Amino acid sequence: MAVTIKSEREIELMREAGRLLAKTHEELEKSLHAGMTTKEIDRICEEIIRSYGCIPSFLNYNGFPASVCVSVNDEVVHGIPSSARVIHEGDIVSLDTGLIYKGYQSDAARTYGVGEISKEAAQLIEVTKQSFFEGIKYARAGNHLNDIGTAIQKYCEQFGYGVVRDLVGHGIGTEMHESPEIPNFDMGRKGIRLRAGMTLAIEPMVNMGRYDVAWCDDDWTVVTEDGSLSAHYENTILITDGDPEILSL
Ligand code: MG
């Protein structure tokens, strides 16, 4: 599938989708606390998204049963909310969610520490977030796709972290997952040339240990193979002729 270039009208809709998704994350952060279940987070998330007149894009996507992926500690992504899973003080919790506004999608993820977390865990969260910003320095018309992932990988590996290989970012628009796939690492070839009007979900997934991951029996939850902590940070961005515009922040 070709990479879509959005019209000015489509970009306006994606700006609004992104703005509402940023607000969703702000509300979710406020509600996150030790003692709640991951199912409660999902209930709150769906309520917020619907209160904006939007559709939770994750719900029923390929059969995913919730509006938000809640991935705790060594869970990398795609954790399924559960009434049996309680958030504890000291956990790190990744919340990945998306919404549809008038047919246009936005996708974003954040990782938070709950209560007091270790210095090491706090650094992992901070470096993962910063790696997104290091990557998007290269997200400009005329550059190539691989410039983004290479910058993300370089930044994270300075800290001895493993950048997940088996999952990648993606184009986004009327579909949650559009072309191209966007690795967070050097894929060894330049990839497509970036053009103004492309909208992309850039989402580094970073492990404190090795980059290898495994899938749980639920066929969704991805965990680090070595049991180390993992963090995730994502925004939907717009490529322009100048600096990229972060739509979901
Ligand atoms: Mg995504």
Boltz pocket constraint, residues with backbone or C-beta under 6 A from the ligand:
constraints:
  - pocket:
      binder: B
      contacts: [[A, 107], [A, 108], [A, 168], [A, 169], [A, 170], [A, 201], [A, 203], [A, 234]]
      max_distance: 6.0
